[in-house]
Amino acid sequence: MRNRIEWRQGRVVSTDLVAEDVRRIVFAVDGSLPRFDPGSHTNLKVTIAGEPAIRTYTVVPAGPGHLAVAVKLHPQSRGGSRFMWGLATGDAIALTVPENRFELSWRADHYLLLAGGIGITPIYGMAKALAARGASLRVVYGARSRGLMAFAEELQGILGDRLVLRNNAKGDHIDLAAEFSALPANAECYLCGPIGMLEAAKAVWAASGRPVSRLRYEVFGDSGLHLEKPFTVEIANRGLSVAVRPDQTLLDALLGAGVDMIYDCQRGECGLCAVKVLEREAAIDHRDVFLSPEEKAENHRMCACVSRLTGGRAVIDIGYRTSP
């Protein structure tokens, strides 16, 4: 379930590769668009296996009256990225006016922006906006290889030595402790990347004694510590068993089986879709940012929109849930 959604009709006006596995798609949008800040997202109505679905992508900078997204083609795609890569110039698609859940504060004297892989999408827009305002900033961007770094050349032209690229293939990784220790006291850090990077950053930030409110982050929901494998859930007291494919979320599988679920963000942020785990045969790959580290260690709940079992079977309770 979502609130404040305003759908518009869009049409593809251009596509281009901005990295070996990332495609930028630009849409002309019907009607005037309100101003929105970097870090905003748009929802798009896609078709997966012949069925309608909604996917959410970060909006990247585009011209007036246009929206653009940058989509990574995932090997284990649930179908969204394949659909988006299949769009061609002239194709029509329904999309929403952007909303922002990863906002810049515009209050800091210095900004550290950290990106891992496709996590560059919100960081790219933030970096351009901050540079245009003459803000003090540093961007550190890590990826598995130089060819997978979307927007790197453009950012180099804008930022110069304020951009640092870390090529993991060459053993060059982001040194979180060094980056955080070099920050002035009132600096803010904005981070988007895989769940492992985020968890490490949260731990190092906490150890540094810096205010929690000055570390802002977002994680992409397909980022886990384990490869996607099929698993099965049995719903307590309902006599229903639901199989979850590797390219499918638990939430999608439950909805597809006719199970009524409460949900909103579908990015592991709000916790509305969290289910109780009563029994399990395998580990839970927690991919959300809603549950605390202690709750994840207990393995009593999991966010159905992004988290999954590493295999086997589990018994879950989908009864009415409240926030902890």
Rosetta blueprint (number, residue, H / E / L):
1 M L
2 R L
3 N L
4 R L
5 I L
6 E L
7 W E
8 R E
9 Q E
10 G E
11 R E
12 V E
13 V E
14 S E
15 T E
16 D E
17 L E
18 V E
19 A E
20 E L
21 D L
22 V E
23 R E
24 R E
25 I E
26 V E
27 F E
28 A E
29 V E
30 D L
31 G L
32 S L
33 L L
34 P L
35 R L
36 F L
37 D L
38 P L
39 G L
40 S E
41 H E
42 T E
43 N E
44 L E
45 K E
46 V E
47 T E
48 I E
49 A L
50 G L
51 E E
52 P E
53 A E
54 I E
55 R E
56 T E
57 Y E
58 T E
59 V E
60 V E
61 P L
62 A L
63 G L
64 P L
65 G L
66 H E
67 L E
68 A E
69 V E
70 A E
71 V E
72 K E
73 L L
74 H L
75 P L
76 Q L
77 S L
78 R L
79 G L
80 G H
81 S H
82 R H
83 F H
84 M H
85 W H
86 G L
87 L L
88 A L
89 T L
90 G L
91 D L
92 A E
93 I E
94 A E
95 L E
96 T E
97 V L
98 P L
99 E E
100 N E
101 R L
102 F L
103 E L
104 L L
105 S L
106 W L
107 R L
108 A L
109 D L
110 H L
111 Y E
112 L E
113 L E
114 L E
115 A E
116 G E
117 G H
118 I H
119 G H
120 I H
121 T H
122 P H
123 I H
124 Y H
125 G H
126 M H
127 A H
128 K H
129 A H
130 L H
131 A H
132 A H
133 R L
134 G L
135 A L
136 S L
137 L E
138 R E
139 V E
140 V E
141 Y E
142 G E
143 A E
144 R L
145 S L
146 R H
147 G H
148 L H
149 M L
150 A L
151 F L
152 A H
153 E H
154 E H
155 L H
156 Q H
157 G H
158 I H
159 L H
160 G H
161 D H
162 R H
163 L E
164 V E
165 L E
166 R E
167 N E
168 N H
169 A H
170 K H
171 G L
172 D L
173 H L
174 I L
175 D L
176 L H
177 A H
178 A H
179 E H
180 F H
181 S H
182 A L
183 L L
184 P L
185 A L
186 N L
187 A L
188 E E
189 C E
190 Y E
191 L E
192 C E
193 G E
194 P L
195 I H
196 G H
197 M H
198 L H
199 E H
200 A H
201 A H
202 K H
203 A H
204 V H
205 W H
206 A H
207 A H
208 S H
209 G L
210 R L
211 P L
212 V H
213 S H
214 R H
215 L E
216 R E
217 Y E
218 E E
219 V E
220 F L
221 G L
222 D L
223 S L
224 G L
225 L L
226 H L
227 L L
228 E L
229 K L
230 P L
231 F E
232 T E
233 V E
234 E E
235 I E
236 A L
237 N L
238 R L
239 G L
240 L E
241 S E
242 V E
243 A E
244 V E
245 R L
246 P L
247 D L
248 Q L
249 T L
250 L H
251 L H
252 D H
253 A H
254 L H
255 L H
256 G H
257 A L
258 G L
259 V L
260 D L
261 M L
262 I L
263 Y L
264 D L
265 C L
266 Q L
267 R L
268 G L
269 E L
270 C L
271 G L
272 L L
273 C L
274 A E
275 V E
276 K E
277 V E
278 L E
279 E E
280 R E
281 E L
282 A L
283 A L
284 I E
285 D E
286 H L
287 R L
288 D L
289 V L
290 F L
291 L L
292 S L
293 P H
294 E H
295 E H
296 K H
297 A H
298 E H
299 N L
300 H L
301 R E
302 M E
303 C E
304 A L
305 C L
306 V L
307 S L
308 R E
309 L E
310 T L
311 G L
312 G L
313 R E
314 A E
315 V E
316 I E
317 D E
318 I L
319 G L
320 Y L
321 R L
322 T L
323 S L
324 P L
